[in-house]
Amino acid sequence: MKASTLAISFFLLAFISCTKHPGFLADFDNTNDRVWVGKNFWSVPLEDWKVENGKLHCTGSVPRSRVNLLTQVLQPGDGNFKASVKISLTQKGDVPGSAGLLLGLYDEEDPDVRAACYFGKGINAGVSLQGFAFLKDERAELPENFDFSEVTLTVFGNNHQLKMKVADKNGIGPEELSCNVEGIRGLIAVANNMVLGDNKKPGNSHFSFDNLALSGSKVAKQPENAFGPVLWAMHTLSKNTVKLMALLPPVGEQDNQEVSLQLNKNGKWETVATEQIEPQSRTAVFKLNNWDSTADANYRVEYIEKGKDGTATPDYFEGTIKKDPVDRPLKLGGLTCQFHFGFPYTPLVQNLTKLAPDILYFSGDQIYEGNGGYPIKRSPVDASILSYLGKYYMFGWAFGDLMRNVPTICTPDDHDVFHGNLWGESGIPKPGGAGSSDTRGFIQSVEMVNVVNRTQCGQLPDPYDPTPIEQEMSVWYTDVNYGRISFAIISDRVYKTGPEAVSDWEGRHDHMKEPRKDLSFLDKPGVEMIGERQTKFLNDWITDWKNTDMKVLLSQTVFANVATHHGALEGYLYGDLDSGGWPKAGRDKLIRLMRKGAVLNINGDQHLPSLVQYGLENYRDGGWSFCTPAIATMYLRWFLPDELGTPVVERPEHGYPNTGMYQDAFGNKNFVYAIGNPGKNTVDRESRYNHAQIRSSGFGMITFDQTERTILMDAWRFKADVENPNPVRDQFPGWPLKISQFDNLGFGANNMLPEITINKPNQLIQIRDEKTGKLEQIYRIKGNSVQPKLYDAGIFKITIGENGNQKEISGVKSREEKNSKKISVEF
């Protein structure tokens, strides 16, 4: 007997004697043909894997494409394991490829299995079409007559040594391979076209996999790691109506196509609705009217998995729809822009959970094109949808545990529809298709865009006007009333005019590189920001104060050009037309509308946290904006007027640099109260989470006190200690800031109306120009008295009260600076 054979015999004997784990086997024989492998697995990329005819197939050419086994994990410490899989070559590519197992996938940054799926490092074990088997750094030549049509690969291991046996269907194979290891832990995955040392081209061949088995005392069963079949759910509660959307993976045509929503009533689960899975978005949306908003309700989403043999296995996703928090301050978590190097964003998610938001707002860029570590597929339509879903599911995997119990507002932005920048012009297709991102129109098919809209906004209340726009593209602008706060939700890019309509310079249409004396050319007739339809919606929304104390506008980006440097500290840019500072006429119209109702603007997108008070004719005569930090910042921006030598005007009392009054490239007057610039060192190659920290990543928390009518805004860093915060380290400079709701009326109005006293507190006041009927202001009074200040002089009609119980006062004249008259209103 050869020494190597003797050694492996003793190794196997030791393995068998110590094995206690009952073993795991996946043969896929009972799995219907589909893209989704199953709840015990996670494929990367999603769209490159499928179960077909009882085997797991890879159909793509992404290097190190893999299917991770989630629920059977190699534990640290002593013990042993056996892993095996059957591999078949299905298509030999132009560049020879490889296939096998990834052993011990583990992320030193974060022990979470989700991190291991995308960032885990492990040991390669497999066979290459170049004619060798490999285990870690060891290789053995394959016999010339080796048959790749069916290969069985078996690895035996413990914390010190691995051994691998390879045989084709005829029993032919190389000598056993062995290697030493210094501990092994983590996930097992099957992999296609692995990256092998000096092999610069992993290959583009396709393989199938079957009979994946794992057993041994080192293997721990962890069913809690399963993902699916209901991946997660999002919901809103507004005006006594619940909208809840269940998100499912790409199940097959022979799989169950129904999802049920159940409520726990008196200790028993009762099915209240059943919906079909929408085939492209893989979602099921439930709408429940006449909801009792005064009590918590436990829900679960039921999906019954059906096997080929007719077996039926129910799976449940559970959560709570909480009562409308009308009797206490409301906390909103503001989040935006999640680049995957920070996935699954564990420090941030833990901090957000500790702060216990009542409602969440994800303002856009829930995906980036590079998320997951592989490129997007733009076509054909089905592939583009799956490409999007695979990246979007990362968002749900990271935040799903929060969203199951917390109402969630989510809106797509440019990267969600595979754009660097988006100028939607009401849904038109992009002339010429893909190319530069500085011209109008959508690159992707309307089918794919509608999937994005559905998967991110399906849980929102019905749109104000659901009529599709160009190409039959769906819309989602609407409002949510929760905790007596009314949120208007709009898109500031879907309707926006492309910059080529005004640019007269060379180079990128959206990059204005130098100042111009006359800016009127930037606001040509017909240039739009939010479009006529959304403007009509906001004009109606601003006057609807039923069960409302304060109003908030949720947009994707800030309505100002608050960045001087883009991409790098050397990347100075005078004016960015992708910012919400352009077009100015549309921006000003929106700021005026917000000011009428003392509306706060919450947004994201910029990867540069800021607190800005908008200006119109003068600085600070508009409302406030909070641009929340990016969850994980990829593209960097800075606001550095001090370094540019810009004169300092009205720097806030805190004295932080790069703050004060600044006019941007488009003539907008912006009071920058706080800015969260990255530092000069923005790279940490050793730690993904430190990398996020130094790139100004984090999240916002906004607390609305309905009684005091105050708004507290916090901007937490990615790795903050929210329980014992350091005032310098954990929040960005200038935060937190508390303002009054009425600060959003702006400063500088000097046309005063008489003081009004009312015998009933907290009444709605509405002020209109008596001659034209133009709305000047509308808000809920705090307490029993108010003395309004207006920006326009004139004679006004004042309405106090609502819902048919109103008092009108006509012929009320404004006076500049002082008005000693008094008006008493009795109900």
C-alpha positions, -999 to +999 in steps of 0.1 A: +000+000+000+013+035-009+021+058+019-004+084+006-031+057+005-023+046+041-023+082+053-057+090+038-071+057+052-062+067+087-075+102+080-108+088+069-110+064+099-105+094+122-131+113+103-157+085+105-150+079+142-156+116+151-185+124+128-217+132+147-234+156+123-263+138+105-253+153+072-268+176+046-276+166+010-289+188-019-297+169-050-323+193-064-344+164-077-375+177-060-369+214-070-389+228-099-369+245-127-362+281-116-336+308-111-338+308-073-319+279-059-337+277-025-338+292+009-307+273+021-286+289-007-276+323-021-263+326-056-239+353-068-248+365-094-284+356-091-291+357-128-263+333-137-276+303-118-307+281-122-320+247-112-330+227-143-338+190-146-327+183-110-293+200-114-278+233-104-265+251-136-242+281-140-250+299-172-227+330-169-191+339-171-185+360-140-153+350-123-158+330-091-196+328-097-209+308-068-238+294-048-233+298-011-247+272+013-262+293+041-276+269+067-247+244+072-216+262+085-181+251+094-175+261+130-142+272+145-122+248+167-117+211+166-138+187+146-139+173+111-160+175+080-166+159+046-178+179+016-186+165-018-202+175-050-208+161-085-197+184-113-205+182-151-191+203-179-221+217-199-204+242-222-166+246-228-158+282-233-132+299-254-111+303-223-108+271-203-126+274-169-127+255-137-153+243-111-154+230-076-159+241-040-150+271-020-142+260+015-144+281+047-157+313+032-153+338+061-150+376+063-126+387+090-143+421+091-178+407+099-187+371+109-222+375+094-229+349+067-242+377+045-207+392+046-192+358+038-214+354+007-198+385-009-165+392+009-156+358+024-122+344+016-118+307+015-099+278+000-103+267-037-108+230-043-117+217-078-107+208-113-096+230-142-101+224-179-064+232-183-058+197-170-052+198-133-070+194-100-063+220-072-066+223-035-054+256-021-020+261-036-015+224-044-020+210-079-021+175-095-022+167-132-054+151-145-050+120-167-053+127-204-084+106-207-101+124-178-138+129-185-153+162-174-188+151-182-192+138-147-167+145-119-170+137-082-150+159-059-147+149-022-128+169+005-121+156+040-109+182+065-102+193+100-087+223+116-052+214+105-053+195+072-075+191+041-074+161+017-092+159-017-101+131-040-112+136-076-127+109-099-146+110-132-175+087-140-150+059-149-132+062-115-102+079-132-085+107-113-052+121-100-034+113-068-051+126-037-042+162-029-035+175+006-027+207+022-021+221+057-044+248+071-043+269+102-079+266+111-109+267+088-144+281+094-173+296+075-194+287+045-191+261+018-200+272-018-200+256-052-181+278-077-178+282-114-147+296-131-126+301-100-097+326-097-066+305-093-034+322-083-015+332-114-045+325-137-055+359-149-084+346-170-107+324-149-124+312-180-159+313-194-170+277-194-203+265-179-207+236-154-236+220-135-236+207-100-254+180-082-254+159-050-238+186-028-232+169+006-217+181+038-213+163+071-191+160+101-186+172+137-173+205+125-205+213+107-232+233+125-268+235+113-280+271+113-315+273+099-318+309+109-294+318+081-320+308+055-331+336+031-366+331+015-389+322+001-404+354+014-372+375+013-387+404+032-417+427+034-423+464+035-454+482+046-469+516+052-498+527+074-515+559+063-550+573+067-563+540+082-550+520+052-522+494+052-502+486+021-479+457+025-456+442-002-440+408+001-408+403-020-401+369-033-372+354-053-375+342-089-396+311-084-404+288-113-435+284-134-443+251-117-439+267-082-468+281-062-478+315-075-498+327-046-489+345-014-513+349+016-513+376+043-524+365+078-532+384+109-531+372+145-566+376+159-572+365+194-542+341+193-551+325+160-538+332+125-564+343+100-559+347+063-572+381+053-560+383+017-543+362-010-525+376-040-508+363-071-471+369-074-465+396-101-443+377-125-417+403-134-411+420-101-418+388-081-438+408-056-473+404-040-490+436-028-518+437-002-541+466+005-562+466+037-587+494+041-605+505+073-575+495+094-576+500+132-546+523+136-549+524+174-535+490+181-505+469+171-512+439+148-490+409+143-489+397+107-473+369+087-468+363+050-474+327+041-459+311+010-463+273+005-434+257-013-444+229-037-420+202-047-420+182-079-434+153-060-464+173-048-452+179-013-462+213+002-442+231+029-455+263+044-430+291+050-437+323+070-423+358+073-436+375+104-437+411+116-457+437+133-478+466+120-475+490+148-502+515+159-501+550+145-478+569+170-500+600+172-494+604+209-456+608+211-427+623+190-421+605+157-385+594+148-377+590+111-345+572+100-331+588+068-309+566+046-295+568+011-269+554-013-256+520-003-225+509-021-217+473-015-182+475+001-200+482+034-225+453+031-243+442+052-236+475+070-237+458+104-225+487+126-249+511+109-279+486+111-271+479+148-271+516+156-303+522+137-319+494+155-308+508+189-323+542+181-356+525+172-370+547+144-408+548+139-405+551+102-378+547+076-370+566+044-346+552+018-343+581-006-326+563-035-297+543-049-307+512-030-283+496-055-252+505-075-243+489-107-212+473-092-229+460-061-222+423-055-188+426-071-200+418-107-213+439-136-249+446-145-267+431-175-286+457-195-303+433-219-323+413-228-352+425-207-355+394-185-317+393-178-317+430-169-346+425-144-328+396-128-296+416-127-314+444-109-331+420-085-299+402-075-284+435-064-317+449-049-321+418-028-289+428-009-307+458+003-335+437+017-311+412+032-293+440+051-324+459+063-352+434+062-352+427+099-358+464+106-384+468+078-405+439+090-418+460+119-412+496+108-431+514+080-408+520+051-409+547+024-385+538-004-379+557-036-357+548-066-331+571-080-307+571-109-285+541-100-315+520-092-324+521-130-287+516-141-280+553-146-250+574-134-273+604-137-309+605-148-329+632-167-361+614-172-382+639-191-414+622-181-403+587-190-389+590-226-365+565-239-329+577-242-321+586-278-294+563-290-297+540-260-268+535-235-239+559-236-231+590-217-252+599-186-254+636-193-284+635-217-321+630-214-342+598-213-341+563-198-316+537-210-334+507-197-366+491-210-398+504-195-404+468-183-373+469-162-380+504-149-415+494-138-400+465-119-378+489-101-408+511-093-429+482-081-402+465-059-393+498-042-427+516-041-453+488-041-459+494-003-466+531-007-501+545-007-517+546-041-502+573-064-520+607-064-526+601-101-517+566-113-519+574-150-486+562-166-462+586-182-443+580-215-438+544-226-465+534-201-440+540-173-455+537-138-455+565-113-453+566-075-456+601-062-480+601-032-482+611+004-480+592+038-496+605+070-481+588+100-478+601+136-496+633+126-467+641+102-477+644+065-449+633+041-451+642+004-431+618-017-419+629-051-393+622-078-369+651-087-354+632-116-381+613-135-395+645-149-364+666-150-352+681-183-319+669-198-290+694-195-284+694-233-315+716-235-295+745-221-257+737-222-237+757-247-203+746-237-179+718-247-177+686-228-202+671-204-236+688-207-241+687-169-208+702-159-207+740-159-170+747-155-169+785-150-191+813-139-214+832-163-226+868-159-260+861-173-276+829-161-309+833-178-300+809-206-301+781-180-339+786-175-353+784-209-391+781-213-402+744-209-373+734-187-388+712-159-377+700-125-406+680-110-432+684-138-467+697-139-483+666-125-462+665-094-467+703-090-505+698-090-501+671-064-481+693-041-505+722-045-533+699-033-511+683-006-501+716+009-537+724+018-546+690+032-540+692+070-564+665+082-548+648+113-516+667+105-493+688+127-463+692+104-454+686+068-423+671+052-412+669+015-392+637+008-371+640-024-340+622-037-316+652-036-311+686-021-325+716-041-291+734-041-256+729-055-238+722-023-206+706-036-174+721-049-153+690-055-164+658-071-147+624-071-114+636-058-100+666-040-086+678-074-120+675-090-133+711-086-165+717-105-182+751-106-217+740-113-234+705-114-267+704-133-273+670-118-278+687-085-312+700-074-299+736-078-309+734-115-332+744-130-334+774-107-369+785-118-383+751-110-363+750-078-376+784-067-412+775-075-408+744-053-391+763-024-420+789-024-445+762-023-428+745+006-425+778+025-463+783+024-467+752+047-435+754+068-423+722+051-390+705+059-371+688+030-354+655+037-332+641+009-301+622+001-281+613-030-251+636-026-229+614-004-223+646+014-244+653+045-256+688+048-280+711+067-291+740+044-316+767+048-329+776+014-330+812+001-351+829-026-348+867-028-327+867+003-306+842+023-326+821+047-361+832+035-370+796+027-373+763+046-347+738+058-331+708+040-314+678+056-294+658+032-286+626+051-253+608+049-248+579+025-250+544+040-217+536+023-201+562+001-186+553-032-183+585-051-169+613-030-180+649-028-167+679-008-180+714-001-148+735+004-155+772-001-129+781+025-101+765+004-113+783-026-110+816-009-147+824-008-155+851+017-170+840+049-205+855+055-226+848+086-208+817+098-229+799+124-220+802+161-204+767+161-176+781+139-171+750+117-153+756+084-171+758+051-203+770+066-223+802+062-240+820+033-230+810-002-245+816-036-242+786-058-234+784-096-271+788-105-277+819-083-294+800-054-288+816-020-279+788+004-272+791+041-250+761+048-254+755+086-235+722+086-215+701+062-201+665+066-170+666+044-148+635+041-112+641+052-082+639+029-076+603+038-105+584+023-091+549+018-087+520+042-078+489+024-077+468+056-112+474+069-143+478+048-162+494+077-134+519+085-134+527+048-170+536+051-164+556+083-137+579+067-158+585+036-186+603+055-209+573+055-237+570+080-274+579+084-298+605+096-323+605+124-351+632+125-373+635+156-406+654+152-421+666+184-457+673+175-465+690+209-435+714+209-434+716+171-397+711+170-375+690+147-343+675+160-319+664+133-290+640+140-263+628+115-246+596+128-214+583+114-212+547+101-194+534+133-209+557+158-216+547+194-252+559+196-256+547+232-226+567+246-219+592+219-188+613+217-198+648+205-169+650+182-164+615+169-199+601+165-219+628+148-209+650+119-198+686+128-227+709+133-252+681+143-274+677+161-296+707+153-330+714+167-353+739+148-388+750+152-414+738+126-420+775+119-384+781+110-394+765+077-415+797+070-381+814+065-367+845+080-371+881+068-408+884+062-417+919+074-454+923+065-472+916+097-508+907+103-527+913+135-522+890+164-549+864+164-561+846+196-584+816+194-603+800+222-594+765+209-558+755+206-538+742+177-562+754+150-554+754+113-547+788+098-550+796+061-540+830+047-550+839+011-547+871-009-583+884-008-583+896-044-565+868-062-572+839-038-534+831-039-524+810-009-498+828+012-495+805+043-511+774+058-501+756+089-514+744+123-510+771+150-491+761+181-513+769+211-540+797+211-523+827+194-503+836+164-491+867+146-483+858+110-455+874+090-458+875+052-434+882+024-460+901+004-480+931+014-517+933+008-552+926+020-559+890+030-586+866+040-578+845+070-595+812+077-593+795+111-604+759+116-611+730+094-635+702+085-666+725+082-659+742+116-642+774+103-642+811+109-633+835+081-619+870+085-618+892+055-602+925+047-571+920+069-544+944+060-507+937+065-484+963+080-447+966+077-427+956+108-454+964+134-491+956+136-507+963+170-542+952+160-556+921+175-582+897+163-602+873+186-617+841+172-644+822+192-656+787+183 
